[in-house]
Amino acid sequence: MNPENELLRNLDKLHTTELGVVRIKKNLSLETNDVVNWCKTKIESSSAVINRKGKNWYISVDNCIITVNAYSYTIITAHKEKK
């Protein structure tokens, strides 16, 4: 099974914790309070590169990396890509 398709098929399960929201907003300097929707939009982007390593998905898109747990669909963190 293609892991990319698995993540995209289950985007409705995507969520994060209160601390996750704070961490992601801080790391990416986001103004939005709807971090989950922001991440969904980025993951659905045609420029997103999705890789699964062990228990996590790593999505590279628009100079950021979003980390999602592959079993619970929890957005763990997101940060700017180091150049």
N, C-alpha and C positions, 0 to 999 in steps of 0.2 A: 504494500500500500504506500502510496506517495504521501509522506508526512505533510507536505505543503497543503495538499487537498484536505487532509484530515483536519488541520487547523482551520482552514477556510470554511469547511463545512460546519464547524462547531463554534463559530464566532459569537453566536448568541449566548454561549456559556461563559464568555470572557468576563472576568470581574477582577477586582483587587480589594485590598484592605484599606482602612482609613490611613494607616501609616504608609501604605503603598502610594496612595494619592499624593500625600505630602512629599514623599521621596521623589516621585516622578516629576511633580511640578517644580521642585527645587532643582533637580538634575538637568531638566530641559528648559528651565525658565519659562514655564507655560503660564498663561493668564487664565486659561479655562478651568472650570471646576469639574467638568465632565471628562476626566482623564481616560476613562474606559472607552468612551465614544471616540475620543481623539486617537487612541491607539488602534481601535477597530478600523478607522478610516485609513490610517497609515498602513496597517497590515493588508488591507484590501487593495492598496495602491499597486498599479502595474509595475512600479519600480521596486517593490519590496522583494528582498531576497530572504527566503525562509529556509533555515537549516535546523535539523533536530540533532542535538548531541545529548545522549543519555536521557535524563528526565526533563530536559528543557528544550523549548524552541527559542531560537535566536533570530530575530527579524531585523535585518539591516535595511533602513530606508531613510532617505533625506538626511544623511549624516547622523543618524541616531541608531542605537541598538536597543530593541525591546526584548526583554526576557520573559517568557511565559512558561509556567509549569505545564508539562504535556498531559498530566493526568487530571489536574483540578481546573485547568484553564485560568489559573490565577496569574495576573500580570505581576511579576515579582519586582521588576525594576525596569527603568529605561534611562539611558544616558547618551550623551553626545559621543560620537565615534572619535576615537583618538587618531590623529593623522600622523 
